Amino acid sequence: MSAALTIAQVAVVVAQEWGVSVLDLKSPRRPEPLATARHVALRLAYQLTGASSAGIGRWFGQRDHSSVLSAIKRLGWRLEWDDELALR
Protein backbone atom coordinates (compact mmCIF):
# COMPACT_ATOMS: atom_id res chain seq x y z
CA MET A 1 0.00 0.00 0.00
CA SER A 2 1.35 3.43 -0.93
CA ALA A 3 1.78 6.25 1.53
CA ALA A 4 -0.89 8.93 1.73
CA LEU A 5 -0.32 12.15 -0.13
CA THR A 6 0.80 15.17 1.83
CA ILE A 7 -0.75 18.61 1.72
CA ALA A 8 2.51 19.90 0.22
CA GLN A 9 2.37 17.35 -2.61
CA VAL A 10 -1.21 18.34 -3.43
CA ALA A 11 -0.27 22.03 -3.36
CA VAL A 12 2.68 21.51 -5.74
CA VAL A 13 0.54 19.67 -8.30
CA VAL A 14 -2.29 22.22 -8.12
CA ALA A 15 0.16 25.12 -8.39
CA GLN A 16 1.74 23.58 -11.50
CA GLU A 17 -1.64 22.86 -13.11
CA TRP A 18 -2.98 26.37 -12.46
CA GLY A 19 0.24 28.26 -13.23
CA VAL A 20 0.66 29.77 -9.77
CA SER A 21 3.26 29.24 -7.06
CA VAL A 22 2.79 27.37 -3.82
CA LEU A 23 3.53 30.65 -2.04
CA ASP A 24 0.63 32.21 -3.94
CA LEU A 25 -1.66 29.42 -2.75
CA LYS A 26 -0.62 30.16 0.83
CA SER A 27 -0.94 33.94 0.48
CA PRO A 28 -3.95 36.04 1.49
CA ARG A 29 -4.33 37.37 -2.08
CA ARG A 30 -7.66 36.55 -3.76
CA PRO A 31 -7.60 37.46 -7.47
CA GLU A 32 -8.82 34.93 -10.02
CA PRO A 33 -7.60 32.37 -10.97
CA LEU A 34 -5.63 32.23 -7.71
CA ALA A 35 -8.72 31.95 -5.51
CA THR A 36 -10.08 29.07 -7.58
CA ALA A 37 -6.71 27.33 -7.60
CA ARG A 38 -6.57 27.65 -3.81
CA HIS A 39 -10.09 26.24 -3.45
CA VAL A 40 -9.13 23.28 -5.64
CA ALA A 41 -6.02 22.69 -3.53
CA LEU A 42 -8.01 22.89 -0.29
CA ARG A 43 -10.63 20.46 -1.56
CA LEU A 44 -8.10 17.97 -2.92
CA ALA A 45 -6.01 18.17 0.25
CA TYR A 46 -9.13 17.43 2.29
CA GLN A 47 -10.15 14.53 0.05
CA LEU A 48 -6.74 12.94 -0.53
CA THR A 49 -4.55 13.46 2.53
CA GLY A 50 -6.70 12.54 5.49
CA ALA A 51 -5.69 15.82 7.12
CA SER A 52 -8.19 17.77 9.19
CA SER A 53 -9.66 21.04 7.96
CA ALA A 54 -7.78 22.78 10.79
CA GLY A 55 -4.47 21.21 9.70
CA ILE A 56 -5.08 22.12 6.08
CA GLY A 57 -5.97 25.68 7.09
CA ARG A 58 -2.74 26.03 9.09
CA TRP A 59 -0.70 24.79 6.13
CA PHE A 60 -2.40 27.21 3.73
CA GLY A 61 -1.45 30.41 5.52
CA GLN A 62 -3.10 30.15 8.93
CA ARG A 63 -6.66 29.90 7.60
CA ASP A 64 -9.42 28.94 9.99
CA HIS A 65 -10.94 25.46 9.61
CA SER A 66 -14.30 27.03 8.77
CA SER A 67 -12.68 28.92 5.87
CA VAL A 68 -11.39 25.61 4.51
CA LEU A 69 -14.82 23.98 4.79
CA SER A 70 -16.49 26.99 3.19
CA ALA A 71 -14.07 26.91 0.24
CA ILE A 72 -14.69 23.18 -0.21
CA LYS A 73 -18.45 23.73 -0.22
CA ARG A 74 -18.29 26.70 -2.62
CA LEU A 75 -16.12 24.74 -5.04
CA GLY A 76 -18.54 21.82 -4.90
CA TRP A 77 -21.41 24.10 -5.90
CA ARG A 78 -19.34 25.63 -8.68
CA LEU A 79 -18.38 22.23 -10.06
CA GLU A 80 -22.08 21.47 -10.55
CA TRP A 81 -22.48 24.20 -13.19
CA ASP A 82 -18.99 25.05 -14.43
CA ASP A 83 -18.17 22.27 -16.91
CA GLU A 84 -14.83 23.80 -17.85
CA LEU A 85 -13.67 23.74 -14.24
CA ALA A 86 -15.06 20.24 -13.68
CA LEU A 87 -13.09 18.91 -16.65
CA ARG A 88 -9.86 20.50 -15.49
MODELLER restraints for C-alpha pairs under 7 A, 6 or more apart:
rsr = mdl.restraints
at = mdl.atoms
rsr.add(forms.Gaussian(group=physical.xy_distance, feature=features.Distance(at['CA:4:A'], at['CA:49:A']), mean=5.88, stdev=0.5))
rsr.add(forms.Gaussian(group=physical.xy_distance, feature=features.Distance(at['CA:5:A'], at['CA:48:A']), mean=6.48, stdev=0.5))
rsr.add(forms.Gaussian(group=physical.xy_distance, feature=features.Distance(at['CA:5:A'], at['CA:49:A']), mean=5.16, stdev=0.5))
rsr.add(forms.Gaussian(group=physical.xy_distance, feature=features.Distance(at['CA:6:A'], at['CA:49:A']), mean=5.66, stdev=0.5))
rsr.add(forms.Gaussian(group=physical.xy_distance, feature=features.Distance(at['CA:7:A'], at['CA:45:A']), mean=5.49, stdev=0.5))
rsr.add(forms.Gaussian(group=physical.xy_distance, feature=features.Distance(at['CA:7:A'], at['CA:49:A']), mean=6.45, stdev=0.5))
rsr.add(forms.Gaussian(group=physical.xy_distance, feature=features.Distance(at['CA:10:A'], at['CA:41:A']), mean=6.49, stdev=0.5))
rsr.add(forms.Gaussian(group=physical.xy_distance, feature=features.Distance(at['CA:10:A'], at['CA:44:A']), mean=6.93, stdev=0.5))
rsr.add(forms.Gaussian(group=physical.xy_distance, feature=features.Distance(at['CA:10:A'], at['CA:45:A']), mean=6.05, stdev=0.5))
rsr.add(forms.Gaussian(group=physical.xy_distance, feature=features.Distance(at['CA:11:A'], at['CA:22:A']), mean=6.16, stdev=0.5))
rsr.add(forms.Gaussian(group=physical.xy_distance, feature=features.Distance(at['CA:11:A'], at['CA:41:A']), mean=5.79, stdev=0.5))
rsr.add(forms.Gaussian(group=physical.xy_distance, feature=features.Distance(at['CA:12:A'], at['CA:22:A']), mean=6.17, stdev=0.5))
rsr.add(forms.Gaussian(group=physical.xy_distance, feature=features.Distance(at['CA:14:A'], at['CA:37:A']), mean=6.77, stdev=0.5))
rsr.add(forms.Gaussian(group=physical.xy_distance, feature=features.Distance(at['CA:14:A'], at['CA:41:A']), mean=5.93, stdev=0.5))
rsr.add(forms.Gaussian(group=physical.xy_distance, feature=features.Distance(at['CA:15:A'], at['CA:21:A']), mean=5.33, stdev=0.5))
rsr.add(forms.Gaussian(group=physical.xy_distance, feature=features.Distance(at['CA:15:A'], at['CA:22:A']), mean=5.73, stdev=0.5))
rsr.add(forms.Gaussian(group=physical.xy_distance, feature=features.Distance(at['CA:18:A'], at['CA:37:A']), mean=6.21, stdev=0.5))
rsr.add(forms.Gaussian(group=physical.xy_distance, feature=features.Distance(at['CA:25:A'], at['CA:34:A']), mean=6.95, stdev=0.5))
rsr.add(forms.Gaussian(group=physical.xy_distance, feature=features.Distance(at['CA:25:A'], at['CA:38:A']), mean=5.32, stdev=0.5))
rsr.add(forms.Gaussian(group=physical.xy_distance, feature=features.Distance(at['CA:25:A'], at['CA:60:A']), mean=6.88, stdev=0.5))
rsr.add(forms.Gaussian(group=physical.xy_distance, feature=features.Distance(at['CA:26:A'], at['CA:60:A']), mean=4.50, stdev=0.5))
rsr.add(forms.Gaussian(group=physical.xy_distance, feature=features.Distance(at['CA:26:A'], at['CA:61:A']), mean=4.78, stdev=0.5))
rsr.add(forms.Gaussian(group=physical.xy_distance, feature=features.Distance(at['CA:27:A'], at['CA:61:A']), mean=6.18, stdev=0.5))
rsr.add(forms.Gaussian(group=physical.xy_distance, feature=features.Distance(at['CA:39:A'], at['CA:71:A']), mean=5.47, stdev=0.5))
rsr.add(forms.Gaussian(group=physical.xy_distance, feature=features.Distance(at['CA:39:A'], at['CA:72:A']), mean=6.41, stdev=0.5))
rsr.add(forms.Gaussian(group=physical.xy_distance, feature=features.Distance(at['CA:39:A'], at['CA:75:A']), mean=6.41, stdev=0.5))
rsr.add(forms.Gaussian(group=physical.xy_distance, feature=features.Distance(at['CA:42:A'], at['CA:68:A']), mean=6.47, stdev=0.5))
rsr.add(forms.Gaussian(group=physical.xy_distance, feature=features.Distance(at['CA:42:A'], at['CA:72:A']), mean=6.69, stdev=0.5))
rsr.add(forms.Gaussian(group=physical.xy_distance, feature=features.Distance(at['CA:43:A'], at['CA:72:A']), mean=5.07, stdev=0.5))
rsr.add(forms.Gaussian(group=physical.xy_distance, feature=features.Distance(at['CA:46:A'], at['CA:52:A']), mean=6.97, stdev=0.5))
rsr.add(forms.Gaussian(group=physical.xy_distance, feature=features.Distance(at['CA:46:A'], at['CA:53:A']), mean=6.74, stdev=0.5))
rsr.add(forms.Gaussian(group=physical.xy_distance, feature=features.Distance(at['CA:53:A'], at['CA:65:A']), mean=4.89, stdev=0.5))
rsr.add(forms.Gaussian(group=physical.xy_distance, feature=features.Distance(at['CA:53:A'], at['CA:68:A']), mean=5.99, stdev=0.5))
rsr.add(forms.Gaussian(group=physical.xy_distance, feature=features.Distance(at['CA:53:A'], at['CA:69:A']), mean=6.73, stdev=0.5))
rsr.add(forms.Gaussian(group=physical.xy_distance, feature=features.Distance(at['CA:54:A'], at['CA:64:A']), mean=6.43, stdev=0.5))
rsr.add(forms.Gaussian(group=physical.xy_distance, feature=features.Distance(at['CA:54:A'], at['CA:65:A']), mean=4.31, stdev=0.5))
rsr.add(forms.Gaussian(group=physical.xy_distance, feature=features.Distance(at['CA:57:A'], at['CA:63:A']), mean=4.31, stdev=0.5))
rsr.add(forms.Gaussian(group=physical.xy_distance, feature=features.Distance(at['CA:57:A'], at['CA:64:A']), mean=5.57, stdev=0.5))
rsr.add(forms.Gaussian(group=physical.xy_distance, feature=features.Distance(at['CA:57:A'], at['CA:65:A']), mean=5.58, stdev=0.5))
rsr.add(forms.Gaussian(group=physical.xy_distance, feature=features.Distance(at['CA:57:A'], at['CA:68:A']), mean=6.00, stdev=0.5))
rsr.add(forms.Gaussian(group=physical.xy_distance, feature=features.Distance(at['CA:79:A'], at['CA:85:A']), mean=6.47, stdev=0.5))
rsr.add(forms.Gaussian(group=physical.xy_distance, feature=features.Distance(at['CA:79:A'], at['CA:86:A']), mean=5.30, stdev=0.5))
